[in-house]
Amino acid sequence: MTFQDIFTSGFLDSVSSVSLLDMAAALGLAFALGLFIFLIYKKTFSGVMYSSGFGISLIAMTMITTLVILAVSSNVVLSLGMVGALSIVRFRTAVKDPMDIVFLFWSIGAGIVLAAGLLPLAVFGSIFIGLVLLIFAEKKTFDKPYILVVHCSGEKSEREVFQMITEKTSRVSLKSKSVSAGMVELNYEVRLKEEDISFVNMLAEIDGVTNTVMASYNGDYMG
């Protein structure tokens, strides 16, 4: 059989139709698993700014993947065209948190497994992954870092600021220091003692200190 005979044969034109019941069951279960992934993401999120749009996209990603795999599995020609069409898609959104990539891959994987008909694997596998993420999210293995920005004037106030920060925090590290006319900006990475932030008000009362700012720090920004 030549290459032309393959394309003129009927097997490329055959379409294994997907019943409405199978489609409804697959998409309904994809929605349920996507919602489960979204709830796990919301429960285990530990970043600085929570994005509800990303959480909702996890639900849509699971359902869209299921829809695409169902369509691809019904026709050989359609599967080849789908691969070519998706190969030109480029995503420009930067994913800063590695856990976001985990949840995206989880949504895509759950959708693929569902559309392949491996329902027990998709359900029990997702439940197991969710339990693992919940267990490790609840177990704190390190203190939460904060960035403390202090504007002061003169070496005396700078020494008093550092002394108070050292006394009131469990760990302190100077990240940057910038000096301008009559003004010194200090950026510290600190670990708090039992989440006590009352010392920030005390820093603002030191002579020479004009401004104090403390923000949660996840390693992506500073200041």
N, C-alpha and C positions, 0 to 999 in steps of 0.2 A: 504494500500500500504506500503510495507516494504522499508527500506533504499536501498536495492539492486534493487528493482523495480524502484525506482526513477532514479538510474543511468543507468538502462537498457532502460528506456523510451526515447522517442525521443526528449523531450523538451530540454535536455541538449545539444543535437547535433544540434539544430536549430540555424541558424545564420541569423540575419536580416541584409542583405547587405546594405551598405551605397552607394548611387549612386555617380557617379563621379562629378555630378553637386553640390551635397550637400557637398562633400569633398572639392571641389575647393572653394566653397563659404565660408565654415567654415575656411579653412586655409587662404584664402585671407583676410577675416575679422579679423582673429587672427593676421595676420601680420600688418594690419592697426592699430588695438588696441595696439599691442606691440610697434609699432613705436610711437604711441601717448604717451604711458607710458614712453618710452625712452626720448621723447622730454620734458615731464613734469619733469622727473628726472634730465635731463641736465639743465633745467631752474631753478629748485628749489634747486640744489645742493649747500650746504654751508659748506662742509668739507674742509680739507686741500689739499688733493690730489685727483683730479678727475680721475676716472678709466673708460676709454672708453669701456674696456672689459666687465665691469659689466653692463653698459648701453646696450650694444649689447646683452648680455645674457638675458635681460628682454624681448627682442623681441623673442629670441629663446625659452624662457621659456613659453611664451604665446602660441606659435605655437605647441610646444611639448606637453603641457598639453591638448590642443585641440585634437591633434592626438591620444593621449592615451585614452582620454575619449570617442572619437568616436569608437575606437577599443573595449574598454571595454563594451560599450553599445550595441554592436552587438552580443555578445555571453556571456552566463552565465559562462561557463567553463573558457573562456579567462579572464573574470573579476576576477575570483578566483585566477587564475595563476598569473595575473598581480599584485594583492595585495601581494601574496607571494614573487614574484620577487622583488618588490620595497621595501619590508620590510627589505631586507638584504643590501640595499644601505646605506652607511654611508658617510656623508659629513664632511670633516675636516677643511674647510675654515672658519675662524672666521669672523663673521660679527660684526664690532665694532659700526657702526652707526645704531641706532634703525630705522631710516628712510629707510635704505637699506632693512630691514626686511619688512617694509610696502610695498615697491615697489615689492619685491619678492612675497609677499602674494597677492598683487593686480594682478600681471601677472598670477599667478596660478588660482586665482578666476575668472578672465576674461576668461581664457581658458576653465575652467569647465563650466561656464555659457554659453559660445558660443557653446560648444559641446552638451550641453543639449538642444539646440534649442531656448533658450531664448534670441534671438538677441536684441530686444529693451532694455531689462534689461542690457545686456552687454554693449551696446553702450551708452545709456543715463546714466547708472550708472558710467561708466568710465569717461564720460565727467563731471559729477557732482563732482566726486572725484578729477579729475584734476583741476577743477576750485577752489575747496576748498584749495588744496595744493598751488596753485598759489597765492591765496589771502593771506594766512598766511605766505607764503615765502616773499612776498613783504612788509609785515608789520613787521618792526623791533621792538621787544619788549625788547631788551637788547643790550648793546655795545659789539662789537666783542673783545674777549680777545686776548692778545699777551703775549708771553714769551720773556723776555729780559734777556740776559745773559751778564754779565760784568765781565771781568778779570781786577783786579786792585791790587795794592800793598800798604799796609799801611792803617791805620785808617783814615787819613786825606782825601785821595782820596775816600775812601768808604763813608765818610760823604758828600763830595761834589757830588758824584754820586747820593746818595739818595735824596739830596736837589734838584738837577736839575730834577730828575725823578718826584718828588712830584710837582714841579712847572709846568712841561710841560705835565703832564698827568692828567686825571680826577680821576683816581683811581690807587693805587699801593699797592701791597701786596708781601712781601718777602716770597718766597716759599722754598728756601734752601740756605745755605751758607756753602761752603767748603773751608778750609784753608790748604795750603801746604807751603813749604819753600819759603817765599818771594812772595807768590801769594794767592789772595783771589778770589774765584769764587762766584758770586752772581746771583741768579735766581729770577727774579721778574715777577709777573703777573700784567700786566698793561692794562688800558683802555685809548685809545687815545682821544685827543680833536680834533674832526673834521678830523680824519685820518691824522694828522700831524706827520710825522716821522722824521722831520729835526733835532729833538733834539738828535737822535742817533749819528749823526755826531759830535754834540757838546760834547756828552759824550766821544767820542774817543779822543777829544782834551784836556781833563782834564789830568793834570800831575799825572802819576802813573797808568793810564788806558792803558792797552796793547791790549785789544780786546773787541769788542762789537758785539753781535748778537741778532737780533730780529726776531721771527718767529710767524706765526699765530698758535693759540692754540685752539684745540677742545676738550680737556680733556682726550685724549688718550695717550699723551706722554708729555715729559717735556724736555726742553733743546734745 
